[in-house]
Each structure stands twice: as C-alpha cells, then as structure tokens.
Amino acid sequence: MIKVEVISIENIKPSSPTPASLSSYKLSSLDQLAPPFYVPLVLFYTRHDHGQHQNSLKTTLSKTLTRFYPFAGRLKDEYHVDCNDQGVEFTEARVNVQLAEFLRQPEVDVLNLLFRFNPFHITFGMELLLAIQLNIFECGGMAIAVLLSHKIADGATIVAFLNAWSATARGVDAVIQPKFIANSLFPARASISHYFRTTEEKVLTVRFMIDALNIAALINRSASSSQGWRPTRIEAVSALIWGALMRVRSDKGLKKASVALHAVNLRPRMTPPLPDCSFGNLWVHAVTAGVAGSERVEDMQRCMEGQVRDAIKAVDTDYIEELRRPDGALRFYECMESAAEKYSSCGMDVYHFTSWCRFPCYEMDFGWGKPVWISGSIPVKNAVLFLDGSGGDGMEAWVTLVEDEMEKLKSDPELLSFFTCAS
C-alpha cells in the first residue's frame, strides 16, 4: 500500500520584502469569473541527490516569489490580494515506494496523496494561494506537487512561474518577469462572480492516452471528407471525446443534446498579443451548444469538429474588445450565468474542456534534468484536461465523470479505436 509521510512543513516568504507600492494586487474581472479551486500539477523526476537540492529549491523559491509576489499574499476580498508576504506552504514528504513502481499505474486517488490538501476544498479569502509539496521516493526520485489558486492565475501563469523558478534554480540570469497587466485590460467589476456549478455526486477521474499516429489518423479521417479543411489536434480529439460522452448519456436513455465549453487563452488573441508570462486569468470559455448526435460516428465527429472550430474562432479581436468594454465582463457573466441556469433546468449536460498542450511543461529543469512525466487533473464532474504526453508527440486526456458513466466511457468502441485507457 502506498503511503506518503509528511516530514516537515515550512512557510517560504519572498527573499526581499514586497514594496509598499505593490502591497495590494488588484484582481481582474476574469479573475472574478475563475472557478474557486486550486490548479493541481505534479512534476516527476528520476533519481538525484535530493539532500543538496531540497535547500536549493526553498532558496530559489524564495527568490522567485519576489517576482511573483501575489502568490505569497492572501485574498483580501473579491477585488484584491493583500500582498503581505505571508508566504507559501512548502511541505517535504517521503513516499514508501520506488518511483518506477508509483508510475506503473498512477491512479488519481494515489496521485492526490502527493498534495498537502484537497485542491477542491477551500475557504474563499483565507486559503493559501500557493502550496508546494516535495515528495521523495525510496529510489531518490522526486515529485514536486503544486497547488495554485485559480482565483488569481490560470494554467499559463502556473507554467510561467514554474519555468521561472526552475531557471532560477539552474542559475540562469535571463529569468521570466511576469507582466501584471490583467486588471488594466479587464478591470474588476461589481456583481461578478464565477458561474461554476458544483455537485455532490461521486466522480471518478481516468486518464486516456493517444499517440501521435492515432492523432494523425483521426485528423486525416476528418480531412478526407468534402469540407476542405483539416481540424487541429484539439478540435479532433475533443470532438472525439465529446461524441463519446454524448453516447454514454444516450445509452442511459437521456438526451443527446449537450454543451461544450472550451477554455481559450486570450494572450495570443489580443492586439498586440500579450506575453506568455502575463499574470492572472486571461481566458474565456468558447461555447458550443445544442449538438445532437448522428447515426454515423464519422459524420458526428466532423460536425462537432466544425462547431468547436467556429466557437473558438469566434473569440477574436472584436470579441475581446467587446469583453473589454465597461459593461463587457458583466454582460459575459450574466450570459454565462443565465445559460448555466437554462442548461441545468432542462437537463442539458455541460462539458468543460481545457488544454495545456504546447505549454512548456516538460522544460522545467531545476538542475537535475527535465521531468519524466507530468500529471494534472480537474476532478470535477464533466471536466476534461488535455496534457502533452511524456514522449512529446502524444496527448493525455484526464476525464472526470460520475462513476457509472465512466465505466461506459471506458468501453466506448469509437473512443478506444484511437485512445488507450490507463486504468
């Protein structure tokens, strides 16, 4: 039985005090819309002299926090972070197995043992904004488990932070400097909150894997139709999973209609584009609604790819300019809140798709090599997180459903003709 024993818990503060002029960090309207949980990420590394590197990790984390200073603060209210340098929690723990054994079949329940606390049970306004647990395996391998509050940052921000920290640990001079511009672009507004819906149902997260050859085969199958365009990897793969999810619900005698929400990174879509290191939540949901299934899976796949493409393309310069208007964020919130109520009242399923593919997650070298594997999940009902595979060309889909639906998804023939189920 795998056990994780906590050895020590420390509070790491910025190496230099945050200036009084930066003592209050203003949230953006997009931060206000972000869901109230932590973003979990685990980086796995093979054997190394962890005794030497433990102190280096803490020292360089302290230095990195001087640049990413809001992480060391606390949420004051729905508009501000009090940048009071209270620090981040740094936990050291030992795992009673070899890293290779742990990675042989890494189920989500076991992966969650590597975190200090449950990422989805928090109290708004009082929780840590960043918590890190260093897990050391019997062989000397290591896992750095990171929890970052989604209320102040998104996936791009956490990746920028970890790359800045790892660069500092390697002694690189040209480290990442975050750009704190989200509030000036999307100021916080009264009467805005998240539109995220929770559930008391018991959910299960399962990892599905697809290699580069199967991704190419899926894309080529769609491209061979008469539509004249090739879907992207995300369009093809998310449509495949979305179709499988709809078949699962159809098998239960429920409606085939559903809604797909795709998280769209605004940084490259701004005019001019924002740097990747722009701090905060800089994303919105692209909505595809009212899809009904076709008898032929190829037709259904192609239709859904087109709808996903159109929804994501709609998040363009004009869309963003509307969002930036004084009432833009409020109108967006009211629209999403109204839609959520409508979908809930009519029993329409809502699926959340997020992609971290092409983020430089596998570049996080703290001085002992790049990670051999990275895991992450969003264990809330009907969520799908895409990550690059450890080989570089494939993808992983972390899918969370209620348990009985997951069992049906794991046996969907169309899905399994391209994906492999990890458990």
VOVEXTOR-665652 format. One line per 5 residues: for each residue x, y, z of C-alpha. Coordinates in steps of 0.02 Angstrom, whole numbers, plus 32768, in hexadecimal, padded with zeros to 4 digits. Example, Ala and Ser with C-alpha at 12.3 -4.5 7.8 and 13.67 -1.06 7.14 Angstrom:
# VOVEXTOR-665652
8267/7F1F/8186 ~ 82AC/7FCB/8165
END
This chain:
# VOVEXTOR-665652
8000/8000/8000 ~ 8046/80A9/7FCF ~ 805D/8121/805F ~ 8099/81D5/8063 ~ 80E4/8211/8106
80F6/82CC/8125 ~ 81A3/82F4/816B ~ 819C/83B0/817B ~ 8132/8448/8152 ~ 8180/84F3/813A
8143/859E/8108 ~ 81AD/85E8/807B ~ 81A8/86A5/8069 ~ 81EF/8714/7FDF ~ 82A9/8731/7FF3
828A/87ED/7FEA ~ 81F4/8848/8037 ~ 816E/887D/7FBE ~ 8171/893C/7FAE ~ 80E1/899B/7FFC
80B1/89DA/7F50 ~ 808B/8925/7F1E ~ 8034/88F1/7FC0 ~ 7F89/88E1/7F6E ~ 7F75/887D/7ECE
7ED4/88A2/7E71 ~ 7E78/880E/7E28 ~ 7E2F/8818/7D79 ~ 7D7D/87F4/7D45 ~ 7DBD/8751/7CF9
7E06/8722/7DA3 ~ 7D5A/8740/7DED ~ 7D10/86C7/7D6E ~ 7D8F/863E/7D94 ~ 7D55/85A3/7DF3
7D7A/859D/7EAF ~ 7DF4/850C/7EB9 ~ 7EAD/84E7/7EA6 ~ 7F06/84B7/7E06 ~ 7F68/8416/7E2B
8007/83E3/7DD0 ~ 808B/835F/7DF9 ~ 813A/8357/7DAD ~ 8195/82AF/7DBA ~ 8253/82A2/7DB5
82C7/820C/7DBA ~ 834B/81E9/7E3E ~ 83BD/8275/7E77 ~ 8418/82B5/7F11 ~ 837A/82FB/7F60
83D2/8330/8001 ~ 8433/83B6/7FA6 ~ 83A1/83EE/7F3B ~ 8320/83FE/7FC5 ~ 8372/849A/800C
838E/84DE/7F5D ~ 82D5/84CB/7F36 ~ 82A2/852E/7FCF ~ 8324/85B6/7FB3 ~ 82FA/85CD/7EFB
823F/85C5/7F20 ~ 8258/8657/7F97 ~ 82B3/86B8/7F0F ~ 822E/8692/7E8E ~ 81A4/86CE/7F02
81EE/877D/7EFE ~ 81BA/8784/7E47 ~ 8116/8724/7E5A ~ 80F0/8780/7EFC ~ 8030/876B/7EFC
8047/86B0/7F19 ~ 8090/86D5/7FC5 ~ 7FF8/873D/7FF6 ~ 7F45/8715/8027 ~ 7E9E/873B/7FD5
7E58/87D3/802C ~ 7DB0/87DA/7FD4 ~ 7D69/87BD/7F27 ~ 7DCE/8850/7EE2 ~ 7E7B/8848/7F32
7F0A/87DD/7F6D ~ 7F61/881D/8009 ~ 8019/880A/7FD7 ~ 8052/87FB/808C ~ 80DF/877D/8070
808D/86FC/80E0 ~ 80DD/867B/8070 ~ 80B6/85D5/801D ~ 80AF/852B/806F ~ 8141/84B7/8047
812C/8404/8082 ~ 81AA/8377/807B ~ 816C/82C4/8079 ~ 81AB/8213/805D ~ 8155/8190/7FF1
816D/80DA/8021 ~ 8185/8096/7F6F ~ 81FA/80A7/7EDC ~ 81CE/812C/7E5B ~ 81C4/80A8/7DD1
8145/8045/7E35 ~ 80DF/80E2/7E59 ~ 80DB/8110/7DA0 ~ 80AD/8062/7D66 ~ 7FF3/8083/7D80
7FDF/8132/7DC8 ~ 7F26/813F/7DF6 ~ 7EE2/81E9/7E25 ~ 7EB8/81B6/7ED8 ~ 7F6F/8187/7EF0
7FAD/8225/7E9A ~ 7F44/828D/7F12 ~ 7FAC/8249/7FA2 ~ 803C/82B3/7F62 ~ 7FDF/8354/7F8B
7FDA/83A3/8037 ~ 7F1D/83B8/802F ~ 7E89/839F/7FBD ~ 7E8F/841E/7F30 ~ 7DD3/842C/7F2A
7DAA/844E/7FE1 ~ 7DD6/8503/8006 ~ 7D93/8599/8065 ~ 7D8D/8638/7FFD ~ 7DF6/86C5/8043
7E5E/8662/80BF ~ 7EB4/85D8/805E ~ 7F66/85D2/8024 ~ 7F7C/860C/7F73 ~ 800C/8595/7F52
803C/84F1/7FA7 ~ 80CC/847F/7F73 ~ 80F5/83D0/7FAF ~ 819D/837E/7F8B ~ 8183/82C1/7F89
821F/8253/7F91 ~ 8214/819D/7F5C ~ 827B/810D/7FA0 ~ 82EA/810B/7F05 ~ 8312/81C4/7F13
8295/81F6/7E8D ~ 822B/828D/7EB2 ~ 8181/82DA/7E8F ~ 815F/8393/7EA3 ~ 80A4/83A7/7EC1
8062/8458/7EA8 ~ 7FB9/84A3/7ED7 ~ 7F95/8552/7E97 ~ 7EF4/85B1/7EB9 ~ 7E90/85C3/7E19
7E48/8666/7E5E ~ 7EE7/86C4/7E30 ~ 7F39/865F/7DA7 ~ 7F1E/85E5/7D17 ~ 7F81/8557/7CCA
7FF1/85CA/7C66 ~ 801E/8629/7D05 ~ 804B/858E/7D68 ~ 80B8/8550/7CD8 ~ 810F/85FA/7CCE
812C/85F8/7D8A ~ 8174/8548/7D8B ~ 81E6/856D/7CF8 ~ 8222/860C/7D50 ~ 8242/85AA/7DF0
829E/851E/7D96 ~ 8308/859C/7D34 ~ 8338/85F2/7DD7 ~ 8366/8548/7E20 ~ 83DA/852A/7D8C
842B/85D4/7DA3 ~ 83E9/861B/7D00 ~ 83F6/86D9/7CFB ~ 836E/86FF/7C7B ~ 82DB/86C3/7CE3
8223/86E1/7CC1 ~ 81DB/8785/7CFE ~ 811D/877D/7D0F ~ 80B4/8807/7CC3 ~ 802C/8846/7D39
7FB6/8892/7CB9 ~ 7F15/882C/7CC7 ~ 7EBA/88AA/7D35 ~ 7EE3/893C/7CC3 ~ 7E9B/88DB/7C30
7E07/888D/7C8A ~ 7DE3/88F1/7D2A ~ 7D82/889A/7DB4 ~ 7CC8/88C0/7DB8 ~ 7C41/88BA/7E3C
7BBF/882F/7E33 ~ 7C35/87B5/7DDB ~ 7C5D/8709/7E1E ~ 7C82/865E/7DD9 ~ 7BFA/85FB/7D7F
7C44/8552/7DAF ~ 7BC7/84CD/7DE7 ~ 7BF9/844E/7E6C ~ 7BAD/83A2/7E8A ~ 7BA3/832A/7F1C
7BAB/8294/7EA8 ~ 7C40/8222/7EB9 ~ 7CB3/8238/7E24 ~ 7D42/81D5/7DDB ~ 7DD7/8215/7D76
7E28/81A4/7CF5 ~ 7EBB/81C6/7C81 ~ 7EAA/819E/7BC8 ~ 7F43/819F/7B56 ~ 7F53/81B8/7A9B
7FF6/81AE/7A3A ~ 802F/8218/79A7 ~ 7FFF/8195/7925 ~ 7F4D/818A/7963 ~ 7F3D/8247/796D
7F75/8250/78B7 ~ 7EFB/81C6/7886 ~ 7E6B/8220/78DB ~ 7E96/82C5/7885 ~ 7EAC/8271/77DB
7E05/8219/77EA ~ 7DAE/82C1/77FF ~ 7E19/8318/777C ~ 7DE8/8296/76FA ~ 7D34/82D4/76FD
7CF5/8357/7682 ~ 7CFE/83E9/76FC ~ 7DA9/841F/76BF ~ 7E01/8445/7765 ~ 7E67/83E3/77E1
7E39/83E8/789A ~ 7EBE/8414/7919 ~ 7EF5/8392/7998 ~ 7E86/83DD/7A1F ~ 7DF0/83ED/79AC
7DFF/8338/7976 ~ 7E24/82EC/7A20 ~ 7DA6/8352/7A84 ~ 7D1D/832D/7A04 ~ 7D45/8273/7A11
7D36/8276/7ACF ~ 7C9D/82E6/7ACA ~ 7C46/826D/7A55 ~ 7C71/81DB/7AC7 ~ 7C2C/823A/7B5D
7B8A/8258/7AFF ~ 7B7B/819F/7AD4 ~ 7B91/8174/7B8B ~ 7AFE/81E3/7BB8 ~ 7A98/81A1/7B25
7AB2/80EF/7B62 ~ 7A61/8122/7C06 ~ 79C6/815B/7BA8 ~ 79F1/8214/7BC0 ~ 79F8/82A3/7B43
7A85/82A9/7AC6 ~ 7A87/8366/7ACB ~ 7B16/83B1/7B2F ~ 7B88/8447/7B3F ~ 7C46/844E/7B2F
7CA9/84D9/7B81 ~ 7D5B/84EB/7B41 ~ 7DD4/8559/7BA3 ~ 7E25/85D2/7B28 ~ 7EC9/862A/7B53
7EB6/86E3/7B2C ~ 7F70/870E/7B2C ~ 7F95/86E3/7A76 ~ 7EEC/8728/7A3D ~ 7F05/87D8/7A80
7F3E/8868/7A0F ~ 7FD0/886F/7A25 ~ 7FE6/87C0/7A70 ~ 800F/87B9/7B2A ~ 80AE/8765/7B6A
809A/86B1/7BA5 ~ 80D2/86EC/7C51 ~ 803D/8762/7C65 ~ 7FFF/8740/7D15 ~ 7F4D/870F/7D44
7EB4/86BF/7CF6 ~ 7EB9/86F1/7C3F ~ 7E3E/8677/7BF3 ~ 7D85/8666/7BCD ~ 7D13/85D6/7BA0
7CE4/85BB/7AEB ~ 7C35/8570/7AEC ~ 7BF2/84EC/7A76 ~ 7B3E/84BE/7A9E ~ 7AAD/8457/7A64
7B0B/83CC/7A0A ~ 7AA9/8331/79DC ~ 7AFA/828E/79AD ~ 7AFD/823E/7900 ~ 7AE8/8185/78DC
7B94/8180/7888 ~ 7C22/81A7/7900 ~ 7C8A/81F2/7872 ~ 7BFF/826F/7849 ~ 7BE7/8298/7900
7CA2/82AF/7916 ~ 7CB0/8323/7881 ~ 7C1A/838B/78B6 ~ 7C5D/83A0/7966 ~ 7D0B/83CE/7929
7CBF/8459/78C2 ~ 7C57/849A/7952 ~ 7CED/849A/79C7 ~ 7D55/84F3/7943 ~ 7CD0/8578/7926
7CBA/8597/79E1 ~ 7D74/85AC/7A00 ~ 7D8C/861A/7964 ~ 7D01/868B/79A4 ~ 7D74/86C0/7A32
7DC8/8740/79C2 ~ 7DFE/87F5/79CE ~ 7D4C/8837/79C5 ~ 7D13/87BD/7A4B ~ 7DA0/87F2/7ABF
7D7D/88AB/7AA1 ~ 7CC7/888E/7AD3 ~ 7D03/8833/7B6E ~ 7D70/88C9/7B9B ~ 7CE0/8944/7B93
7CAA/898B/7C3E ~ 7C14/8915/7C41 ~ 7C65/888A/7BDA ~ 7C99/8816/7C67 ~ 7BF4/882D/7CC1
7B93/8805/7C23 ~ 7C00/876B/7C07 ~ 7BE2/8732/7CBB ~ 7B26/874E/7CAF ~ 7B21/86EF/7C0B
7B83/865B/7C52 ~ 7B21/865B/7CF5 ~ 7A7C/865D/7C97 ~ 7AB7/85D3/7C24 ~ 7AF0/8569/7CB7
7A45/8579/7D07 ~ 79F0/854D/7C62 ~ 7A5E/84B5/7C43 ~ 7A41/8479/7CF5 ~ 7985/8490/7CF0
7970/8430/7C4D ~ 79EA/83A6/7C7C ~ 7A69/83D0/7BF6 ~ 7B19/8390/7C19 ~ 7BA8/840D/7C1F
7C5B/83D0/7BFF ~ 7CF6/8437/7C27 ~ 7D8F/8423/7BB7 ~ 7E38/846D/7BE4 ~ 7EDB/8454/7B84
7F8A/846D/7BC8 ~ 7FD6/841F/7B2D ~ 806A/847E/7AE4 ~ 808A/84D3/7B8A ~ 8144/84BB/7BB4
811F/8448/7C47 ~ 81A8/83CD/7C1C ~ 822C/8458/7C1C ~ 8227/846B/7CDA ~ 82DA/8439/7D03
830E/8467/7DB5 ~ 83C0/842F/7D97 ~ 83AC/8373/7D96 ~ 8357/8359/7CEE ~ 82AC/836F/7CA3
8212/8317/7CEB ~ 81F0/8265/7CB1 ~ 8135/827E/7CC4 ~ 80B8/8305/7CF2 ~ 800B/82E9/7D37
7F78/835A/7D55 ~ 7EBD/834B/7D62 ~ 7E1D/83AB/7D7D ~ 7DB9/832D/7DE4 ~ 7D12/8382/7DD7
7C80/8338/7D7A ~ 7C89/8339/7CBB ~ 7D38/8386/7CAF ~ 7DBF/8358/7C31 ~ 7E74/8392/7C3E
7EED/8376/7BAE ~ 7FA8/8368/7BCE ~ 803A/833D/7B5D ~ 8075/828B/7B6F ~ 8120/8269/7BB9
8162/8236/7B0E ~ 813F/82E2/7AC6 ~ 80CA/82B6/7A36 ~ 8037/8260/7A88 ~ 7FB1/82A4/7AFB
7F5D/8275/7B9E ~ 7EA8/829A/7BC7 ~ 7E79/829E/7C7F ~ 7DBD/8283/7C7F ~ 7D4D/8294/7D18
7C9D/824C/7D1C ~ 7C24/8200/7D97 ~ 7C58/814C/7DB3 ~ 7BD2/80EE/7D51 ~ 7BEE/815C/7CB8
7CAA/8144/7CC2 ~ 7C96/8088/7CB8 ~ 7C34/809D/7C16 ~ 7CB2/8119/7BCF ~ 7D41/809F/7BEF
7CEC/8022/7B7C ~ 7CB8/8098/7AEF ~ 7CF7/8042/7A4F ~ 7D0F/80E2/79EA ~ 7D73/8135/7A75
7DDE/809A/7A91 ~ 7E05/808B/79D8 ~ 7E76/8123/79F1 ~ 7E94/8132/7AAE ~ 7EDA/80BB/7B2F
7E8D/80BC/7BDC ~ 7F11/80C4/7C65 ~ 7EAA/8064/7CE5
END
